[in-house]
Amino acid sequence: MNIQNVLKGITIAIDGPSGAGKSTVAKLVARRLGYTYIDTGAMYRATAWKGNVFGLTLDNEQAWVDLAKTIRIAFPPDKDGGQRVLVDGMDITTQIRTPLITQLSSPVSAIPGVRRALVSLQQAMGRNGGVVMEGRDIGTVVFPNAELKIFIYASESTRAERRWKECQARGEDITLEQVLDSQRERDKRDSERADSPLKPAPESIMIDSDRLSIQVVVDKILALCKDKGAL
């Protein structure tokens, strides 16, 4: 057992496509370990939100890069044990979950300069270990030396249905077919982009969440954490 890892906490990278369940799982794992949870997808959403407020268009990539280099993002806990998203001190937790920002965040995240700026910020947030970071390139780019790498996936139909139910719970007027179309577009963009495409690291432990409950997935990861000396 690595005594240093026990003292400072290990770095856990959880990657996967939209709707696979990685956010919910990562939050629960972090809470169980007493680790910091970082949702990198929220960082791209936050950048998209701020750029939209400023009226930036996707053809002006340099403006998006400049914004990403200066944006201040924080994840303070809320009273219910969840997490808020602050940009430059403003709480935008709900604003970044609208259909508009969901659609905008994917092409914004594909801009190489934006990714480089936010990856640097993510690395700074997690450099001391004791962190559960989830996204699409954590194990391959952000923390390639993470002690534990997980890749969570599920079938296209299962992921779309999960996302659709989340949209319904927020009161959004959207059909399952629309969610599926949006998901396919996002999957294609995420997996085919030149900079940091969505893919598992060679040493990632693959977990198919299609027919597994959230708790079963969490328990599987906690067992792996125990093997790494995190429990």
Biotite code that builds the C-alpha atoms (Angstrom):
import biotite.structure as struc

atoms = struc.array([
    struc.Atom([0.000, 0.000, 0.000], chain_id="A", res_id=1, res_name="MET", atom_name="CA", element="C"),
    struc.Atom([1.305, 3.474, -0.866], chain_id="A", res_id=2, res_name="ASN", atom_name="CA", element="C"),
    struc.Atom([1.304, 5.414, 2.430], chain_id="A", res_id=3, res_name="ILE", atom_name="CA", element="C"),
    struc.Atom([1.501, 8.753, 0.629], chain_id="A", res_id=4, res_name="GLN", atom_name="CA", element="C"),
    struc.Atom([-1.709, 8.008, -1.277], chain_id="A", res_id=5, res_name="ASN", atom_name="CA", element="C"),
    struc.Atom([-3.518, 7.097, 1.941], chain_id="A", res_id=6, res_name="VAL", atom_name="CA", element="C"),
    struc.Atom([-2.488, 10.407, 3.500], chain_id="A", res_id=7, res_name="LEU", atom_name="CA", element="C"),
    struc.Atom([-3.345, 12.716, 0.628], chain_id="A", res_id=8, res_name="LYS", atom_name="CA", element="C"),
    struc.Atom([-6.055, 10.688, -1.084], chain_id="A", res_id=9, res_name="GLY", atom_name="CA", element="C"),
    struc.Atom([-5.861, 9.221, -4.550], chain_id="A", res_id=10, res_name="ILE", atom_name="CA", element="C"),
    struc.Atom([-7.083, 10.684, -7.826], chain_id="A", res_id=11, res_name="THR", atom_name="CA", element="C"),
    struc.Atom([-10.109, 8.925, -9.303], chain_id="A", res_id=12, res_name="ILE", atom_name="CA", element="C"),
    struc.Atom([-10.913, 9.620, -12.956], chain_id="A", res_id=13, res_name="ALA", atom_name="CA", element="C"),
    struc.Atom([-14.420, 8.716, -14.140], chain_id="A", res_id=14, res_name="ILE", atom_name="CA", element="C"),
    struc.Atom([-15.132, 9.092, -17.843], chain_id="A", res_id=15, res_name="ASP", atom_name="CA", element="C"),
    struc.Atom([-17.997, 8.171, -20.125], chain_id="A", res_id=16, res_name="GLY", atom_name="CA", element="C"),
    struc.Atom([-20.618, 9.480, -22.540], chain_id="A", res_id=17, res_name="PRO", atom_name="CA", element="C"),
    struc.Atom([-23.651, 11.581, -21.662], chain_id="A", res_id=18, res_name="SER", atom_name="CA", element="C"),
    struc.Atom([-26.347, 9.686, -19.782], chain_id="A", res_id=19, res_name="GLY", atom_name="CA", element="C"),
    struc.Atom([-24.131, 6.803, -18.643], chain_id="A", res_id=20, res_name="ALA", atom_name="CA", element="C"),
    struc.Atom([-24.619, 7.801, -15.008], chain_id="A", res_id=21, res_name="GLY", atom_name="CA", element="C"),
    struc.Atom([-21.096, 8.995, -14.272], chain_id="A", res_id=22, res_name="LYS", atom_name="CA", element="C"),
    struc.Atom([-22.111, 12.261, -12.583], chain_id="A", res_id=23, res_name="SER", atom_name="CA", element="C"),
    struc.Atom([-24.421, 10.624, -10.061], chain_id="A", res_id=24, res_name="THR", atom_name="CA", element="C"),
    struc.Atom([-21.926, 7.855, -9.393], chain_id="A", res_id=25, res_name="VAL", atom_name="CA", element="C"),
    struc.Atom([-18.988, 10.256, -9.033], chain_id="A", res_id=26, res_name="ALA", atom_name="CA", element="C"),
    struc.Atom([-20.868, 12.402, -6.517], chain_id="A", res_id=27, res_name="LYS", atom_name="CA", element="C"),
    struc.Atom([-21.735, 9.399, -4.364], chain_id="A", res_id=28, res_name="LEU", atom_name="CA", element="C"),
    struc.Atom([-18.231, 7.963, -4.489], chain_id="A", res_id=29, res_name="VAL", atom_name="CA", element="C"),
    struc.Atom([-16.746, 11.328, -3.513], chain_id="A", res_id=30, res_name="ALA", atom_name="CA", element="C"),
    struc.Atom([-19.200, 11.688, -0.638], chain_id="A", res_id=31, res_name="ARG", atom_name="CA", element="C"),
    struc.Atom([-18.411, 8.204, 0.643], chain_id="A", res_id=32, res_name="ARG", atom_name="CA", element="C"),
    struc.Atom([-14.656, 8.851, 0.542], chain_id="A", res_id=33, res_name="LEU", atom_name="CA", element="C"),
    struc.Atom([-14.819, 12.421, 1.787], chain_id="A", res_id=34, res_name="GLY", atom_name="CA", element="C"),
    struc.Atom([-13.148, 13.518, -1.457], chain_id="A", res_id=35, res_name="TYR", atom_name="CA", element="C"),
    struc.Atom([-13.652, 16.611, -3.575], chain_id="A", res_id=36, res_name="THR", atom_name="CA", element="C"),
    struc.Atom([-16.022, 16.066, -6.502], chain_id="A", res_id=37, res_name="TYR", atom_name="CA", element="C"),
    struc.Atom([-15.369, 17.983, -9.715], chain_id="A", res_id=38, res_name="ILE", atom_name="CA", element="C"),
    struc.Atom([-17.793, 17.933, -12.637], chain_id="A", res_id=39, res_name="ASP", atom_name="CA", element="C"),
    struc.Atom([-15.696, 19.016, -15.605], chain_id="A", res_id=40, res_name="THR", atom_name="CA", element="C"),
    struc.Atom([-18.748, 19.039, -17.856], chain_id="A", res_id=41, res_name="GLY", atom_name="CA", element="C"),
    struc.Atom([-20.183, 21.816, -15.682], chain_id="A", res_id=42, res_name="ALA", atom_name="CA", element="C"),
    struc.Atom([-17.040, 23.822, -16.372], chain_id="A", res_id=43, res_name="MET", atom_name="CA", element="C"),
    struc.Atom([-17.641, 23.696, -20.113], chain_id="A", res_id=44, res_name="TYR", atom_name="CA", element="C"),
    struc.Atom([-21.308, 24.509, -19.529], chain_id="A", res_id=45, res_name="ARG", atom_name="CA", element="C"),
    struc.Atom([-20.300, 27.466, -17.365], chain_id="A", res_id=46, res_name="ALA", atom_name="CA", element="C"),
    struc.Atom([-18.000, 28.733, -20.102], chain_id="A", res_id=47, res_name="THR", atom_name="CA", element="C"),
    struc.Atom([-20.774, 28.338, -22.673], chain_id="A", res_id=48, res_name="ALA", atom_name="CA", element="C"),
    struc.Atom([-23.184, 30.196, -20.400], chain_id="A", res_id=49, res_name="TRP", atom_name="CA", element="C"),
    struc.Atom([-20.841, 33.141, -19.918], chain_id="A", res_id=50, res_name="LYS", atom_name="CA", element="C"),
    struc.Atom([-20.009, 33.306, -23.619], chain_id="A", res_id=51, res_name="GLY", atom_name="CA", element="C"),
    struc.Atom([-23.703, 33.283, -24.442], chain_id="A", res_id=52, res_name="ASN", atom_name="CA", element="C"),
    struc.Atom([-24.281, 36.167, -22.028], chain_id="A", res_id=53, res_name="VAL", atom_name="CA", element="C"),
    struc.Atom([-21.540, 38.091, -23.836], chain_id="A", res_id=54, res_name="PHE", atom_name="CA", element="C"),
    struc.Atom([-23.081, 37.232, -27.213], chain_id="A", res_id=55, res_name="GLY", atom_name="CA", element="C"),
    struc.Atom([-20.113, 35.237, -28.496], chain_id="A", res_id=56, res_name="LEU", atom_name="CA", element="C"),
    struc.Atom([-20.627, 33.272, -31.693], chain_id="A", res_id=57, res_name="THR", atom_name="CA", element="C"),
    struc.Atom([-19.037, 29.903, -32.424], chain_id="A", res_id=58, res_name="LEU", atom_name="CA", element="C"),
    struc.Atom([-17.082, 31.271, -35.389], chain_id="A", res_id=59, res_name="ASP", atom_name="CA", element="C"),
    struc.Atom([-15.085, 33.529, -33.054], chain_id="A", res_id=60, res_name="ASN", atom_name="CA", element="C"),
    struc.Atom([-12.925, 30.832, -31.457], chain_id="A", res_id=61, res_name="GLU", atom_name="CA", element="C"),
    struc.Atom([-10.310, 33.207, -30.087], chain_id="A", res_id=62, res_name="GLN", atom_name="CA", element="C"),
    struc.Atom([-12.944, 35.062, -28.057], chain_id="A", res_id=63, res_name="ALA", atom_name="CA", element="C"),
    struc.Atom([-13.994, 31.754, -26.468], chain_id="A", res_id=64, res_name="TRP", atom_name="CA", element="C"),
    struc.Atom([-10.363, 30.896, -25.708], chain_id="A", res_id=65, res_name="VAL", atom_name="CA", element="C"),
    struc.Atom([-9.794, 34.296, -24.098], chain_id="A", res_id=66, res_name="ASP", atom_name="CA", element="C"),
    struc.Atom([-12.913, 33.829, -21.988], chain_id="A", res_id=67, res_name="LEU", atom_name="CA", element="C"),
    struc.Atom([-11.848, 30.337, -20.874], chain_id="A", res_id=68, res_name="ALA", atom_name="CA", element="C"),
    struc.Atom([-8.443, 31.674, -19.798], chain_id="A", res_id=69, res_name="LYS", atom_name="CA", element="C"),
    struc.Atom([-9.986, 34.224, -17.449], chain_id="A", res_id=70, res_name="THR", atom_name="CA", element="C"),
    struc.Atom([-13.191, 32.590, -16.186], chain_id="A", res_id=71, res_name="ILE", atom_name="CA", element="C"),
    struc.Atom([-13.371, 31.887, -12.440], chain_id="A", res_id=72, res_name="ARG", atom_name="CA", element="C"),
    struc.Atom([-15.322, 28.724, -11.609], chain_id="A", res_id=73, res_name="ILE", atom_name="CA", element="C"),
    struc.Atom([-16.016, 27.384, -8.118], chain_id="A", res_id=74, res_name="ALA", atom_name="CA", element="C"),
    struc.Atom([-17.991, 24.418, -6.780], chain_id="A", res_id=75, res_name="PHE", atom_name="CA", element="C"),
    struc.Atom([-19.118, 25.238, -3.217], chain_id="A", res_id=76, res_name="PRO", atom_name="CA", element="C"),
    struc.Atom([-21.310, 22.679, -1.413], chain_id="A", res_id=77, res_name="PRO", atom_name="CA", element="C"),
    struc.Atom([-24.967, 23.437, -0.814], chain_id="A", res_id=78, res_name="ASP", atom_name="CA", element="C"),
    struc.Atom([-26.964, 22.779, 2.353], chain_id="A", res_id=79, res_name="LYS", atom_name="CA", element="C"),
    struc.Atom([-28.361, 19.500, 0.981], chain_id="A", res_id=80, res_name="ASP", atom_name="CA", element="C"),
    struc.Atom([-24.956, 17.936, 0.403], chain_id="A", res_id=81, res_name="GLY", atom_name="CA", element="C"),
    struc.Atom([-24.982, 18.773, -3.297], chain_id="A", res_id=82, res_name="GLY", atom_name="CA", element="C"),
    struc.Atom([-22.852, 21.230, -5.197], chain_id="A", res_id=83, res_name="GLN", atom_name="CA", element="C"),
    struc.Atom([-23.415, 24.689, -6.618], chain_id="A", res_id=84, res_name="ARG", atom_name="CA", element="C"),
    struc.Atom([-21.700, 26.150, -9.681], chain_id="A", res_id=85, res_name="VAL", atom_name="CA", element="C"),
    struc.Atom([-20.374, 29.685, -9.378], chain_id="A", res_id=86, res_name="LEU", atom_name="CA", element="C"),
    struc.Atom([-18.919, 31.781, -12.194], chain_id="A", res_id=87, res_name="VAL", atom_name="CA", element="C"),
    struc.Atom([-17.102, 34.920, -11.109], chain_id="A", res_id=88, res_name="ASP", atom_name="CA", element="C"),
    struc.Atom([-18.984, 34.628, -7.809], chain_id="A", res_id=89, res_name="GLY", atom_name="CA", element="C"),
    struc.Atom([-22.439, 34.288, -9.395], chain_id="A", res_id=90, res_name="MET", atom_name="CA", element="C"),
    struc.Atom([-24.514, 31.152, -8.776], chain_id="A", res_id=91, res_name="ASP", atom_name="CA", element="C"),
    struc.Atom([-25.505, 29.716, -12.166], chain_id="A", res_id=92, res_name="ILE", atom_name="CA", element="C"),
    struc.Atom([-26.267, 26.145, -11.071], chain_id="A", res_id=93, res_name="THR", atom_name="CA", element="C"),
    struc.Atom([-29.664, 26.015, -12.776], chain_id="A", res_id=94, res_name="THR", atom_name="CA", element="C"),
    struc.Atom([-28.812, 28.282, -15.721], chain_id="A", res_id=95, res_name="GLN", atom_name="CA", element="C"),
    struc.Atom([-26.226, 25.884, -17.127], chain_id="A", res_id=96, res_name="ILE", atom_name="CA", element="C"),
    struc.Atom([-28.775, 23.046, -17.390], chain_id="A", res_id=97, res_name="ARG", atom_name="CA", element="C"),
    struc.Atom([-31.071, 24.687, -19.935], chain_id="A", res_id=98, res_name="THR", atom_name="CA", element="C"),
    struc.Atom([-31.466, 23.116, -23.412], chain_id="A", res_id=99, res_name="PRO", atom_name="CA", element="C"),
    struc.Atom([-29.691, 26.115, -24.978], chain_id="A", res_id=100, res_name="LEU", atom_name="CA", element="C"),
    struc.Atom([-26.568, 25.767, -22.855], chain_id="A", res_id=101, res_name="ILE", atom_name="CA", element="C"),
    struc.Atom([-26.630, 21.978, -23.231], chain_id="A", res_id=102, res_name="THR", atom_name="CA", element="C"),
    struc.Atom([-26.524, 22.396, -27.003], chain_id="A", res_id=103, res_name="GLN", atom_name="CA", element="C"),
    struc.Atom([-23.916, 25.161, -26.920], chain_id="A", res_id=104, res_name="LEU", atom_name="CA", element="C"),
    struc.Atom([-21.507, 23.541, -24.490], chain_id="A", res_id=105, res_name="SER", atom_name="CA", element="C"),
    struc.Atom([-20.595, 20.651, -26.796], chain_id="A", res_id=106, res_name="SER", atom_name="CA", element="C"),
    struc.Atom([-19.197, 22.720, -29.710], chain_id="A", res_id=107, res_name="PRO", atom_name="CA", element="C"),
    struc.Atom([-17.577, 25.110, -27.242], chain_id="A", res_id=108, res_name="VAL", atom_name="CA", element="C"),
    struc.Atom([-15.835, 22.178, -25.539], chain_id="A", res_id=109, res_name="SER", atom_name="CA", element="C"),
    struc.Atom([-14.464, 21.072, -28.926], chain_id="A", res_id=110, res_name="ALA", atom_name="CA", element="C"),
    struc.Atom([-12.455, 24.308, -29.332], chain_id="A", res_id=111, res_name="ILE", atom_name="CA", element="C"),
    struc.Atom([-8.828, 23.244, -28.637], chain_id="A", res_id=112, res_name="PRO", atom_name="CA", element="C"),
    struc.Atom([-7.842, 26.449, -26.843], chain_id="A", res_id=113, res_name="GLY", atom_name="CA", element="C"),
    struc.Atom([-10.873, 26.250, -24.570], chain_id="A", res_id=114, res_name="VAL", atom_name="CA", element="C"),
    struc.Atom([-10.018, 22.678, -23.654], chain_id="A", res_id=115, res_name="ARG", atom_name="CA", element="C"),
    struc.Atom([-6.410, 23.561, -22.907], chain_id="A", res_id=116, res_name="ARG", atom_name="CA", element="C"),
    struc.Atom([-7.440, 26.431, -20.629], chain_id="A", res_id=117, res_name="ALA", atom_name="CA", element="C"),
    struc.Atom([-9.993, 24.407, -18.701], chain_id="A", res_id=118, res_name="LEU", atom_name="CA", element="C"),
    struc.Atom([-7.791, 21.302, -18.499], chain_id="A", res_id=119, res_name="VAL", atom_name="CA", element="C"),
    struc.Atom([-5.147, 23.486, -16.848], chain_id="A", res_id=120, res_name="SER", atom_name="CA", element="C"),
    struc.Atom([-7.755, 24.685, -14.349], chain_id="A", res_id=121, res_name="LEU", atom_name="CA", element="C"),
    struc.Atom([-8.922, 21.118, -13.712], chain_id="A", res_id=122, res_name="GLN", atom_name="CA", element="C"),
    struc.Atom([-5.369, 19.961, -13.064], chain_id="A", res_id=123, res_name="GLN", atom_name="CA", element="C"),
    struc.Atom([-4.889, 22.794, -10.591], chain_id="A", res_id=124, res_name="ALA", atom_name="CA", element="C"),
    struc.Atom([-8.095, 21.826, -8.780], chain_id="A", res_id=125, res_name="MET", atom_name="CA", element="C"),
    struc.Atom([-7.030, 18.205, -8.436], chain_id="A", res_id=126, res_name="GLY", atom_name="CA", element="C"),
    struc.Atom([-3.277, 18.390, -8.073], chain_id="A", res_id=127, res_name="ARG", atom_name="CA", element="C"),
    struc.Atom([-3.311, 17.490, -4.374], chain_id="A", res_id=128, res_name="ASN", atom_name="CA", element="C"),
    struc.Atom([-5.300, 14.282, -4.817], chain_id="A", res_id=129, res_name="GLY", atom_name="CA", element="C"),
    struc.Atom([-8.337, 13.288, -2.787], chain_id="A", res_id=130, res_name="GLY", atom_name="CA", element="C"),
    struc.Atom([-10.510, 14.056, -5.787], chain_id="A", res_id=131, res_name="VAL", atom_name="CA", element="C"),
    struc.Atom([-13.151, 12.345, -7.904], chain_id="A", res_id=132, res_name="VAL", atom_name="CA", element="C"),
    struc.Atom([-13.177, 14.067, -11.278], chain_id="A", res_id=133, res_name="MET", atom_name="CA", element="C"),
    struc.Atom([-15.603, 13.100, -14.005], chain_id="A", res_id=134, res_name="GLU", atom_name="CA", element="C"),
    struc.Atom([-15.820, 14.011, -17.659], chain_id="A", res_id=135, res_name="GLY", atom_name="CA", element="C"),
    struc.Atom([-14.754, 12.679, -21.028], chain_id="A", res_id=136, res_name="ARG", atom_name="CA", element="C"),
    struc.Atom([-10.970, 12.975, -21.030], chain_id="A", res_id=137, res_name="ASP", atom_name="CA", element="C"),
    struc.Atom([-9.966, 12.770, -17.370], chain_id="A", res_id=138, res_name="ILE", atom_name="CA", element="C"),
    struc.Atom([-8.097, 9.477, -17.555], chain_id="A", res_id=139, res_name="GLY", atom_name="CA", element="C"),
    struc.Atom([-6.529, 10.207, -20.936], chain_id="A", res_id=140, res_name="THR", atom_name="CA", element="C"),
    struc.Atom([-5.631, 13.918, -20.752], chain_id="A", res_id=141, res_name="VAL", atom_name="CA", element="C"),
    struc.Atom([-6.381, 15.666, -17.467], chain_id="A", res_id=142, res_name="VAL", atom_name="CA", element="C"),
    struc.Atom([-4.921, 13.052, -15.119], chain_id="A", res_id=143, res_name="PHE", atom_name="CA", element="C"),
    struc.Atom([-3.224, 10.352, -17.202], chain_id="A", res_id=144, res_name="PRO", atom_name="CA", element="C"),
    struc.Atom([-1.441, 9.194, -14.030], chain_id="A", res_id=145, res_name="ASN", atom_name="CA", element="C"),
    struc.Atom([-4.605, 8.870, -11.942], chain_id="A", res_id=146, res_name="ALA", atom_name="CA", element="C"),
    struc.Atom([-4.407, 5.942, -9.543], chain_id="A", res_id=147, res_name="GLU", atom_name="CA", element="C"),
    struc.Atom([-7.875, 4.726, -10.551], chain_id="A", res_id=148, res_name="LEU", atom_name="CA", element="C"),
    struc.Atom([-9.530, 5.149, -13.946], chain_id="A", res_id=149, res_name="LYS", atom_name="CA", element="C"),
    struc.Atom([-13.136, 4.179, -14.589], chain_id="A", res_id=150, res_name="ILE", atom_name="CA", element="C"),
    struc.Atom([-15.055, 4.332, -17.865], chain_id="A", res_id=151, res_name="PHE", atom_name="CA", element="C"),
    struc.Atom([-18.842, 4.066, -17.445], chain_id="A", res_id=152, res_name="ILE", atom_name="CA", element="C"),
    struc.Atom([-20.978, 3.373, -20.489], chain_id="A", res_id=153, res_name="TYR", atom_name="CA", element="C"),
    struc.Atom([-24.489, 2.233, -21.423], chain_id="A", res_id=154, res_name="ALA", atom_name="CA", element="C"),
    struc.Atom([-26.540, 1.602, -24.543], chain_id="A", res_id=155, res_name="SER", atom_name="CA", element="C"),
    struc.Atom([-27.692, 4.516, -26.647], chain_id="A", res_id=156, res_name="GLU", atom_name="CA", element="C"),
    struc.Atom([-31.368, 3.919, -25.822], chain_id="A", res_id=157, res_name="SER", atom_name="CA", element="C"),
    struc.Atom([-30.801, 3.629, -22.083], chain_id="A", res_id=158, res_name="THR", atom_name="CA", element="C"),
    struc.Atom([-28.769, 6.819, -21.980], chain_id="A", res_id=159, res_name="ARG", atom_name="CA", element="C"),
    struc.Atom([-31.345, 8.763, -23.985], chain_id="A", res_id=160, res_name="ALA", atom_name="CA", element="C"),
    struc.Atom([-34.195, 7.608, -21.759], chain_id="A", res_id=161, res_name="GLU", atom_name="CA", element="C"),
    struc.Atom([-32.303, 8.614, -18.630], chain_id="A", res_id=162, res_name="ARG", atom_name="CA", element="C"),
    struc.Atom([-31.581, 12.059, -20.048], chain_id="A", res_id=163, res_name="ARG", atom_name="CA", element="C"),
    struc.Atom([-35.183, 12.474, -21.198], chain_id="A", res_id=164, res_name="TRP", atom_name="CA", element="C"),
    struc.Atom([-36.467, 11.711, -17.696], chain_id="A", res_id=165, res_name="LYS", atom_name="CA", element="C"),
    struc.Atom([-34.075, 14.288, -16.268], chain_id="A", res_id=166, res_name="GLU", atom_name="CA", element="C"),
    struc.Atom([-35.431, 16.855, -18.734], chain_id="A", res_id=167, res_name="CYS", atom_name="CA", element="C"),
    struc.Atom([-38.993, 15.984, -17.772], chain_id="A", res_id=168, res_name="GLN", atom_name="CA", element="C"),
    struc.Atom([-38.160, 16.400, -14.091], chain_id="A", res_id=169, res_name="ALA", atom_name="CA", element="C"),
    struc.Atom([-36.916, 19.925, -14.871], chain_id="A", res_id=170, res_name="ARG", atom_name="CA", element="C"),
    struc.Atom([-40.133, 20.679, -16.737], chain_id="A", res_id=171, res_name="GLY", atom_name="CA", element="C"),
    struc.Atom([-38.543, 20.860, -20.183], chain_id="A", res_id=172, res_name="GLU", atom_name="CA", element="C"),
    struc.Atom([-40.821, 20.331, -23.189], chain_id="A", res_id=173, res_name="ASP", atom_name="CA", element="C"),
    struc.Atom([-38.774, 17.838, -25.186], chain_id="A", res_id=174, res_name="ILE", atom_name="CA", element="C"),
    struc.Atom([-39.475, 14.437, -26.726], chain_id="A", res_id=175, res_name="THR", atom_name="CA", element="C"),
    struc.Atom([-37.436, 11.277, -26.322], chain_id="A", res_id=176, res_name="LEU", atom_name="CA", element="C"),
    struc.Atom([-36.669, 11.393, -30.046], chain_id="A", res_id=177, res_name="GLU", atom_name="CA", element="C"),
    struc.Atom([-35.264, 14.917, -29.720], chain_id="A", res_id=178, res_name="GLN", atom_name="CA", element="C"),
    struc.Atom([-33.075, 13.840, -26.823], chain_id="A", res_id=179, res_name="VAL", atom_name="CA", element="C"),
    struc.Atom([-31.836, 10.860, -28.816], chain_id="A", res_id=180, res_name="LEU", atom_name="CA", element="C"),
    struc.Atom([-30.996, 13.029, -31.840], chain_id="A", res_id=181, res_name="ASP", atom_name="CA", element="C"),
    struc.Atom([-29.127, 15.514, -29.655], chain_id="A", res_id=182, res_name="SER", atom_name="CA", element="C"),
    struc.Atom([-27.270, 12.705, -27.919], chain_id="A", res_id=183, res_name="GLN", atom_name="CA", element="C"),
    struc.Atom([-26.162, 11.150, -31.206], chain_id="A", res_id=184, res_name="ARG", atom_name="CA", element="C"),
    struc.Atom([-24.866, 14.504, -32.405], chain_id="A", res_id=185, res_name="GLU", atom_name="CA", element="C"),
    struc.Atom([-22.992, 15.036, -29.152], chain_id="A", res_id=186, res_name="ARG", atom_name="CA", element="C"),
    struc.Atom([-21.550, 11.497, -29.140], chain_id="A", res_id=187, res_name="ASP", atom_name="CA", element="C"),
    struc.Atom([-20.265, 12.007, -32.669], chain_id="A", res_id=188, res_name="LYS", atom_name="CA", element="C"),
    struc.Atom([-18.697, 15.366, -31.845], chain_id="A", res_id=189, res_name="ARG", atom_name="CA", element="C"),
    struc.Atom([-17.141, 14.106, -28.594], chain_id="A", res_id=190, res_name="ASP", atom_name="CA", element="C"),
    struc.Atom([-15.668, 10.956, -30.106], chain_id="A", res_id=191, res_name="SER", atom_name="CA", element="C"),
    struc.Atom([-14.439, 12.483, -33.370], chain_id="A", res_id=192, res_name="GLU", atom_name="CA", element="C"),
    struc.Atom([-12.946, 15.785, -32.217], chain_id="A", res_id=193, res_name="ARG", atom_name="CA", element="C"),
    struc.Atom([-9.218, 16.097, -32.836], chain_id="A", res_id=194, res_name="ALA", atom_name="CA", element="C"),
    struc.Atom([-8.413, 17.414, -29.360], chain_id="A", res_id=195, res_name="ASP", atom_name="CA", element="C"),
    struc.Atom([-9.063, 15.052, -26.411], chain_id="A", res_id=196, res_name="SER", atom_name="CA", element="C"),
    struc.Atom([-11.707, 12.779, -27.962], chain_id="A", res_id=197, res_name="PRO", atom_name="CA", element="C"),
    struc.Atom([-13.963, 10.683, -25.761], chain_id="A", res_id=198, res_name="LEU", atom_name="CA", element="C"),
    struc.Atom([-12.341, 7.287, -25.311], chain_id="A", res_id=199, res_name="LYS", atom_name="CA", element="C"),
    struc.Atom([-11.306, 5.046, -22.422], chain_id="A", res_id=200, res_name="PRO", atom_name="CA", element="C"),
    struc.Atom([-7.700, 5.034, -21.330], chain_id="A", res_id=201, res_name="ALA", atom_name="CA", element="C"),
    struc.Atom([-6.039, 1.647, -22.015], chain_id="A", res_id=202, res_name="PRO", atom_name="CA", element="C"),
    struc.Atom([-5.945, 0.900, -18.288], chain_id="A", res_id=203, res_name="GLU", atom_name="CA", element="C"),
    struc.Atom([-9.515, 2.064, -17.581], chain_id="A", res_id=204, res_name="SER", atom_name="CA", element="C"),
    struc.Atom([-11.831, -0.345, -15.807], chain_id="A", res_id=205, res_name="ILE", atom_name="CA", element="C"),
    struc.Atom([-14.960, -0.595, -17.947], chain_id="A", res_id=206, res_name="MET", atom_name="CA", element="C"),
    struc.Atom([-18.380, -0.635, -16.261], chain_id="A", res_id=207, res_name="ILE", atom_name="CA", element="C"),
    struc.Atom([-21.565, -1.218, -18.258], chain_id="A", res_id=208, res_name="ASP", atom_name="CA", element="C"),
    struc.Atom([-24.313, 0.603, -16.329], chain_id="A", res_id=209, res_name="SER", atom_name="CA", element="C"),
    struc.Atom([-27.115, -0.529, -18.644], chain_id="A", res_id=210, res_name="ASP", atom_name="CA", element="C"),
    struc.Atom([-28.701, -2.996, -16.215], chain_id="A", res_id=211, res_name="ARG", atom_name="CA", element="C"),
    struc.Atom([-26.976, -1.971, -12.993], chain_id="A", res_id=212, res_name="LEU", atom_name="CA", element="C"),
    struc.Atom([-28.397, 0.255, -10.300], chain_id="A", res_id=213, res_name="SER", atom_name="CA", element="C"),
    struc.Atom([-26.491, 3.348, -9.281], chain_id="A", res_id=214, res_name="ILE", atom_name="CA", element="C"),
    struc.Atom([-25.681, 1.780, -5.923], chain_id="A", res_id=215, res_name="GLN", atom_name="CA", element="C"),
    struc.Atom([-24.222, -1.342, -7.526], chain_id="A", res_id=216, res_name="VAL", atom_name="CA", element="C"),
    struc.Atom([-21.940, 0.790, -9.700], chain_id="A", res_id=217, res_name="VAL", atom_name="CA", element="C"),
    struc.Atom([-20.915, 2.864, -6.681], chain_id="A", res_id=218, res_name="VAL", atom_name="CA", element="C"),
    struc.Atom([-20.164, -0.285, -4.684], chain_id="A", res_id=219, res_name="ASP", atom_name="CA", element="C"),
    struc.Atom([-18.026, -1.648, -7.527], chain_id="A", res_id=220, res_name="LYS", atom_name="CA", element="C"),
    struc.Atom([-15.954, 1.533, -7.606], chain_id="A", res_id=221, res_name="ILE", atom_name="CA", element="C"),
    struc.Atom([-15.630, 1.680, -3.814], chain_id="A", res_id=222, res_name="LEU", atom_name="CA", element="C"),
    struc.Atom([-14.299, -1.883, -3.852], chain_id="A", res_id=223, res_name="ALA", atom_name="CA", element="C"),
    struc.Atom([-11.678, -0.773, -6.391], chain_id="A", res_id=224, res_name="LEU", atom_name="CA", element="C"),
    struc.Atom([-10.874, 2.230, -4.199], chain_id="A", res_id=225, res_name="CYS", atom_name="CA", element="C"),
    struc.Atom([-10.274, -0.094, -1.277], chain_id="A", res_id=226, res_name="LYS", atom_name="CA", element="C"),
    struc.Atom([-7.776, -2.035, -3.380], chain_id="A", res_id=227, res_name="ASP", atom_name="CA", element="C"),
    struc.Atom([-5.973, 1.272, -4.028], chain_id="A", res_id=228, res_name="LYS", atom_name="CA", element="C"),
    struc.Atom([-5.822, 2.119, -0.344], chain_id="A", res_id=229, res_name="GLY", atom_name="CA", element="C"),
    struc.Atom([-8.498, 4.812, -0.420], chain_id="A", res_id=230, res_name="ALA", atom_name="CA", element="C"),
    struc.Atom([-10.757, 3.069, 2.120], chain_id="A", res_id=231, res_name="LEU", atom_name="CA", element="C"),
])
